[in-house]
Amino acid sequence: MSVETIERRSTIRKLAPRYRVLLHNDEFNSMEYVVETLVKTVPSLTIPQAVDIMMQAHTSGVALVIICAFEHAEFYCESLQAHGLTSTIEPDE
């Protein structure tokens, strides 16, 4: 009697690493400009969310803008920088 081994393939999906887009406080841009730029740059943000992000950066020096895949994080960060804002990305742990 022979025993057949049935090989089963299972697909395990790994989630793409997520990155945090951070906004840093600066002394040059007005609060209104920062809010406008956040809303223009990150379409998923509402004006109240952008105001909260701006205020957090203003009071504590840095604020979380969004957590997303690397390519999107890089795009948002570079877009904020292109508008004169100080932004960085870091891995979301």
C-alpha positions as CSV (number, residue, x, y, z in Angstrom):
1,M,0.0,0.0,0.0
2,S,1.4,3.4,-1.0
3,V,0.7,6.6,0.8
4,E,0.3,9.7,-1.3
5,T,1.3,13.0,0.1
6,I,-0.8,15.8,-1.0
7,E,1.1,19.0,-0.9
8,R,-1.0,22.0,0.0
9,R,0.1,25.5,-0.9
10,S,-1.1,28.2,1.4
11,T,-0.8,31.8,0.5
12,I,0.3,34.0,3.3
13,R,-0.1,37.7,2.5
14,K,2.2,40.0,4.3
15,L,1.0,43.5,4.7
16,A,3.3,46.1,3.1
17,P,5.2,48.0,5.7
18,R,3.5,51.2,6.8
19,Y,5.2,54.6,7.2
20,R,4.4,57.7,9.2
21,V,4.4,61.1,7.5
22,L,5.4,63.7,10.0
23,L,4.9,67.5,9.9
24,H,7.4,69.6,11.9
25,N,6.8,73.0,13.2
26,D,8.5,76.0,11.5
27,E,8.7,79.7,12.2
28,F,8.0,80.8,8.6
29,N,4.6,79.6,7.4
30,S,1.3,80.9,8.6
31,M,-1.1,78.5,10.3
32,E,-3.6,79.1,7.5
33,Y,-1.1,78.3,4.9
34,V,-0.1,75.0,6.7
35,V,-3.8,74.0,6.9
36,E,-4.5,74.8,3.2
37,T,-1.3,72.9,2.1
38,L,-2.2,69.8,4.2
39,V,-5.7,69.7,2.7
40,K,-4.3,70.2,-0.9
41,T,-1.5,67.6,-0.4
42,V,-3.3,64.9,1.5
43,P,-6.8,64.6,-0.1
44,S,-8.2,62.3,2.6
45,L,-7.8,65.1,5.2
46,T,-10.7,67.3,6.2
47,I,-10.1,70.9,7.2
48,P,-10.7,70.1,11.0
49,Q,-8.2,67.3,10.8
50,A,-5.7,69.6,9.1
51,V,-6.2,72.2,11.8
52,D,-5.6,69.6,14.5
53,I,-2.4,68.4,12.8
54,M,-1.2,72.0,12.4
55,M,-1.9,72.8,16.1
56,Q,-0.2,69.6,17.3
57,A,2.9,70.5,15.2
58,H,2.7,74.1,16.5
59,T,2.5,73.1,20.2
60,S,4.6,70.0,20.4
61,G,7.0,70.5,17.5
62,V,5.9,67.5,15.4
63,A,2.6,65.9,14.3
64,L,1.5,62.8,12.6
65,V,-0.1,63.6,9.2
66,I,-0.9,60.1,7.9
67,I,0.2,56.4,8.0
68,C,0.4,54.7,4.6
69,A,2.5,52.6,2.3
70,F,6.1,53.9,1.6
71,E,5.4,55.2,-1.9
72,H,2.4,57.3,-0.8
73,A,4.3,58.5,2.3
74,E,7.3,59.6,0.2
75,F,4.9,61.4,-2.2
76,Y,3.1,63.2,0.6
77,C,6.3,64.1,2.3
78,E,7.9,65.5,-0.9
79,S,4.7,67.4,-1.8
80,L,4.7,69.1,1.7
81,Q,8.3,69.9,1.3
82,A,7.7,71.3,-2.2
83,H,5.2,73.7,-0.6
84,G,7.8,74.9,1.9
85,L,6.7,72.8,4.9
86,T,9.1,70.6,6.9
87,S,8.1,67.0,6.7
88,T,9.8,63.6,7.2
89,I,8.8,59.9,7.1
90,E,9.6,57.1,9.4
91,P,8.6,53.4,9.7
92,D,5.4,52.9,11.6
93,E,6.2,50.4,14.4
